[in-house]
């Protein structure tokens, strides 16, 4: 029998956290560098697909954590009463979840950054906002409007700007 099971548990969790931190801090491999160099300010297609899937999932009446994560093709790796975290290579998504309903999705894009041009192509013309550009996604089947705030890496935002953070706000019925 272990004399101090909490101490052992704490030690194991600490080792796991250190392992995750070390694996994230290593230099990017050559394939990632080549992709970044080839896309330039064009943006990352995989991340824009996840943003599009997130906006579509949030417009659904059954926008539960499990449903949204499945639509975004991600697995929830951490969860509290009010948030859930999904991690992808180059970015992460935090789902704000009062109860089990997702009301906001925040993407923090560290490497896989889409461009404002890609967002405009998917969601239409934006409005200016003090933090970046604000897009609206109108989902007719559920009569919902989703707001997407794209914060550029550097201001002022223009069509060729890469996005550093995206906040997708929950559905409002018209």
C-alpha positions as CSV (number, residue, x, y, z in Angstrom):
1,X,0.0,0.0,0.0
2,X,1.1,3.5,-0.7
3,X,1.5,5.8,2.3
4,X,0.9,9.0,0.4
5,X,-1.4,8.4,-2.6
6,X,-2.1,12.1,-3.1
7,X,1.7,12.9,-3.3
8,X,2.1,10.2,-5.9
9,X,-0.8,11.5,-7.9
10,X,0.5,15.0,-7.7
11,X,3.9,13.8,-8.9
12,X,2.4,12.0,-11.9
13,X,0.4,15.0,-12.9
14,X,3.4,17.2,-12.6
15,X,5.5,14.9,-14.8
16,X,2.7,14.8,-17.4
17,X,2.5,18.6,-17.5
18,X,6.2,18.9,-17.8
19,X,6.2,16.3,-20.6
20,X,3.5,18.2,-22.5
21,X,5.3,21.5,-22.1
22,X,8.6,20.0,-23.4
23,X,6.9,18.5,-26.4
24,X,5.3,21.8,-27.4
25,X,8.6,23.8,-27.0
26,X,10.6,21.8,-29.5
27,X,11.5,23.5,-32.8
28,X,9.0,23.0,-35.7
29,X,9.9,20.3,-38.2
30,X,10.9,21.0,-41.8
31,X,7.4,20.2,-43.2
32,X,5.8,22.9,-41.0
33,X,8.5,25.4,-42.0
34,X,7.9,24.6,-45.7
35,X,4.1,24.9,-45.3
36,X,4.5,28.3,-43.6
37,X,6.9,29.5,-46.3
38,X,4.7,28.4,-49.1
39,X,1.5,29.9,-47.7
40,X,2.9,33.2,-46.8
41,X,0.0,35.5,-46.1
42,X,-2.4,33.2,-47.8
43,X,-3.2,31.6,-44.5
44,X,-3.8,28.1,-43.3
45,X,-6.6,26.2,-45.0
46,X,-7.0,23.6,-42.2
47,X,-7.6,26.2,-39.5
48,X,-10.1,28.0,-41.7
49,X,-12.0,24.7,-42.1
50,X,-12.1,24.3,-38.3
51,X,-13.4,27.9,-37.9
52,X,-16.1,27.2,-40.5
53,X,-17.1,24.0,-38.8
54,X,-17.2,25.7,-35.4
55,X,-19.5,28.5,-36.6
56,X,-21.8,26.0,-38.3
57,X,-21.9,23.8,-35.1
58,X,-22.6,26.8,-32.9
59,X,-25.6,27.7,-35.0
60,X,-27.3,24.4,-34.3
61,X,-29.8,24.0,-31.5
62,X,-28.0,21.0,-30.1
63,X,-24.6,22.8,-29.7
64,X,-23.4,20.7,-26.8
65,X,-19.7,20.2,-26.1
66,X,-19.6,16.7,-27.6
67,X,-21.5,17.8,-30.7
68,X,-19.3,20.9,-31.3
69,X,-16.1,18.9,-30.7
70,X,-17.2,16.2,-33.1
71,X,-18.1,18.8,-35.8
72,X,-14.7,20.5,-35.3
73,X,-13.1,17.0,-35.6
74,X,-11.3,17.5,-32.3
75,X,-11.2,15.7,-28.9
76,X,-11.8,17.6,-25.7
77,X,-8.5,17.3,-23.7
78,X,-9.5,19.3,-20.6
79,X,-12.9,20.3,-19.2
80,X,-14.2,22.4,-16.3
81,X,-17.8,23.4,-15.5
82,X,-17.6,26.4,-17.8
83,X,-15.0,25.5,-20.4
84,X,-13.6,22.8,-22.6
85,X,-10.3,22.8,-24.5
86,X,-9.5,21.2,-27.8
87,X,-5.9,21.3,-29.1
88,X,-4.7,21.0,-32.7
89,X,-1.2,21.4,-34.2
90,X,-0.6,25.1,-34.3
91,X,-3.7,26.3,-32.5
92,X,-6.2,25.6,-29.8
93,X,-9.9,26.2,-29.3
94,X,-11.6,26.9,-26.0
95,X,-15.3,26.3,-25.8
96,X,-17.2,28.4,-23.2
97,X,-19.9,26.1,-21.8
98,X,-22.4,27.3,-19.2
99,X,-24.2,24.0,-18.5
100,X,-23.5,21.8,-21.5
101,X,-24.4,24.3,-24.2
102,X,-21.5,25.9,-26.1
103,X,-22.0,29.7,-26.3
104,X,-18.6,30.9,-27.5
105,X,-15.6,29.3,-29.2
106,X,-12.2,31.1,-29.0
107,X,-9.3,30.1,-31.3
108,X,-5.8,31.0,-30.3
109,X,-3.7,30.6,-33.4
110,X,0.0,30.2,-32.7
111,X,1.3,28.7,-36.0
112,X,-1.7,27.7,-38.2
113,X,-3.1,31.2,-38.9
114,X,-5.8,31.9,-41.5
115,X,-5.8,35.2,-43.3
116,X,-8.5,37.8,-43.3
117,X,-8.9,37.2,-47.0
118,X,-9.9,33.5,-46.3
119,X,-12.4,34.6,-43.6
120,X,-13.9,37.1,-46.0
121,X,-14.2,34.4,-48.7
122,X,-16.1,32.1,-46.3
123,X,-18.1,34.6,-44.2
124,X,-18.6,37.6,-46.5
125,X,-17.6,41.3,-46.0
126,X,-16.7,42.2,-42.4
127,X,-17.3,45.3,-40.4
128,X,-14.4,47.1,-38.6
129,X,-14.1,46.6,-34.9
130,X,-11.6,48.2,-32.5
131,X,-10.0,44.7,-32.0
132,X,-10.1,43.6,-35.7
133,X,-12.8,42.6,-38.2
134,X,-16.2,41.4,-37.3
135,X,-18.0,38.9,-39.6
136,X,-21.6,37.7,-39.4
137,X,-22.6,34.1,-40.3
138,X,-26.3,33.8,-40.9
139,X,-27.6,30.2,-40.7
140,X,-31.0,30.1,-42.3
141,X,-32.2,26.6,-41.2
142,X,-32.1,27.6,-37.5
143,X,-32.7,31.3,-38.2
144,X,-29.5,32.1,-36.2
145,X,-26.8,34.7,-36.6
146,X,-23.2,34.0,-35.4
147,X,-20.7,36.8,-34.9
148,X,-17.0,36.0,-35.7
149,X,-14.4,38.5,-34.4
150,X,-11.0,38.1,-36.1
151,X,-8.1,39.7,-34.4
152,X,-5.1,40.2,-36.6
153,X,-1.6,39.5,-35.5
154,X,-0.8,43.2,-36.0
155,X,-3.0,46.2,-36.6
156,X,-4.4,47.7,-38.8
157,X,-6.2,44.7,-40.2
158,X,-6.3,44.4,-44.0
159,X,-7.1,41.6,-46.4
160,X,-3.6,40.1,-46.3
161,X,-3.4,40.2,-42.5
162,X,-2.9,36.9,-40.7
163,X,-5.3,36.2,-37.8
164,X,-3.9,35.6,-34.3
165,X,-7.2,35.0,-32.5
166,X,-10.8,34.3,-33.5
167,X,-13.9,34.6,-31.2
168,X,-17.1,33.0,-32.3
169,X,-20.2,34.1,-30.3
170,X,-23.2,32.0,-29.9
171,X,-26.4,31.9,-31.9
172,X,-28.9,34.7,-31.6
173,X,-32.3,33.9,-33.1
174,X,-33.7,36.7,-35.2
